Amino acid sequence: MRVVVVGAGPTGLFTAMALARRGHRVTVVDRDTGPRPDGSWPRRGVMQFHHPHALRAQVAEALQAELPEVWDDLLDAGAEPVTAAPGPGSLGAPAELMAVRCRRLTFERVLRAAAERQPGVVLHTGHVDEVCIDRGRATGVRTDCTTLDADLVIAATGRAGRLGAARRAPARGGDCGIAYVSRQYRLHPGAQPGPMNFPLGRTDLYPGYQSIVFLHDNGIFSTVIARSSDDRALAALRLTEVFEAAARAVPTLAAWTDPTRADPITAVLPGGRLHNTYQGQLDDTGAVGLPGLVFVGDAVCTTNPAVGRGITTSLLQARQLVRLLGRDPSDVVGLTLAFDAWCSENIAPWFEDHVYWDAEQRRRWGGADIDLTRPLPSDLIVAAAQADPALFDLVGPYLGMRALPASLDAARPRAAEIYAGGWRPPVPDGPTRDELAALAATYASTSATP
Ligand SMILES: Cc1cc2nc3c(=O)[nH]c(=O)nc-3n(C[C@H](O)[C@H](O)[C@H](O)COP(=O)(O)OP(=O)(O)OC[C@H]3O[C@@H](n4cnc5c(N)ncnc54)[C@H](O)[C@@H]3O)c2cc1C
């Protein structure tokens, strides 16, 4: 089968290579020209490229299953798998992989280099303007310089992709109301990482904002401060002086970014709008909008990146699409319907989880207490395990994305009881939101950066 994949991001490259290894002839088209000879890669059009990425175990599993030597390449490039120590009853079972410390830049460079070497895959640079249609079926794509024929067009065009937009019902969701500012640093040779409270780094949730550190590959880490997008006072965090002052004021960020431990290697990076969106394959009437055109990856589902679910939901989709194509590639309508049904069941719940969680988070960041008259959002159910460790068994599979958000229902009554009893998640040491806003105002007035 001739396949055109539009988009050479993680989803497009992974899907293309997996299909080529099953005998399909695949052309991947992207407007991006790839890394420059000096190794830098601005990656315009993918705003998150230089923001922190954490890779969940499912990403490693996808590579190990489909592209095992690419997994080896990733390790050679410095990516660090994080494993959980085997428990007492594990009888010598291997340690369980939990996550991979790796920059997006490192991950995508390795994937792209592998795709360039992959027999059966051709990488083509160009902007795809439209899908070609003949007798009601996709027959290829037209780029700014050529036409590429295909039996199947896969749109892995990411969260901002517009290709084929009119062929499916509008996306559900939208802006998640949370904004990011981040910066990358490099640990000095021999310096130890700073304080950690999860396998990839450190997260501290304050009433009004969140600070996160993600440890990546090769001694590089990112710091993040997340806030409500409508908190105008904290918008000044995008200014270098303000971000640096905040990093000195928040104790765990201060420990990580202490100049004796690490130096910044990027500018302060303001994040664009963060979305929670889900858009299936079907049109407003519930039919396949254009047989032969399938959407995958962020083009289907995008979630607030605070807990790093995007590449996992993307590669889970890619693997399912490849599986379905292995059954009967000629039945493109059946394939699309089956893929859409699978995504509705297995991917949409992660979107719905974030929509509710983020709305509740913003409400609490605005000063409201936990509302026990409404269902508890997932983050509060998870947090309640600090008060009752027996809940860990119930929330663990959800945290690892091994069980869908509905699995938290079993923990819900006990978590509600804990909050009704007056327990609240402990607030870490550090500035309050108002103190951070005051500090932002002070440094913004003296800031040299625009
Ligand atoms: C701030 C931020 C932080 C994130 N952090 C994490 C994290 O920690 N962990 C995690 O798992 N996920 C994270 N994500 C999500 C992750 O980045 C996405 O899930 C991932 O990029 C999806 O890959 P994709 O290949 O589907 O889309 P993309 O990476 O967006 O790639 C789409 C590609 O399509 C190309 N394209 C689009 N339209 C056209 C066209 N018409 N013609 C030619 N080319 C086209 C684009 O140039 C681009 O290369 C984060 C997202 C954001 C916004």
The ligand as an ORCA input file, in Angstrom:
! r2SCAN-3c Opt
* xyz 0 1
  C       4.276     22.814     26.413
  C       4.081     21.345     26.077
  C       4.800     20.377     26.773
  C       4.604     19.021     26.509
  N       5.222     18.090     27.293
  C       4.994     16.779     27.061
  C       5.604     15.782     27.887
  O       6.292     16.076     28.853
  N       5.390     14.484     27.567
  C       4.574     14.099     26.543
  O       4.404     12.911     26.317
  N       3.978     15.024     25.768
  C       4.153     16.341     26.006
  N       3.548     17.271     25.221
  C       2.707     16.804     24.105
  C       3.570     16.420     22.899
  O       4.403     17.484     22.545
  C       2.649     16.044     21.732
  O       1.817     15.009     22.179
  C       3.429     15.607     20.506
  O       4.074     16.695     19.898
  C       2.469     15.004     19.482
  O       3.200     14.601     18.350
  P       2.559     14.662     16.914
  O       3.573     14.033     16.033
  O       1.190     14.115     16.940
  O       2.415     16.224     16.570
  P       3.558     17.335     16.400
  O       4.708     17.024     17.237
  O       2.878     18.638     16.605
  O       4.006     17.203     14.880
  C       3.150     17.591     13.846
  C       3.990     17.827     12.604
  O       3.123     18.059     11.494
  C       3.678     19.071     10.680
  N       2.580     19.632      9.899
  C       1.373     20.048     10.362
  N       0.589     20.437      9.328
  C       1.324     20.264      8.192
  C       1.058     20.486      6.813
  N      -0.139     20.944      6.393
  N       2.039     20.220      5.934
  C       3.249     19.747      6.335
  N       3.548     19.503      7.637
  C       2.586     19.756      8.554
  C       4.323     20.027     11.674
  O       5.353     20.789     11.056
  C       4.889     19.054     12.720
  O       6.198     18.669     12.396
  C       3.712     18.623     25.484
  C       3.006     19.586     24.759
  C       3.159     20.939     25.082
  C       2.331     21.943     24.331
*
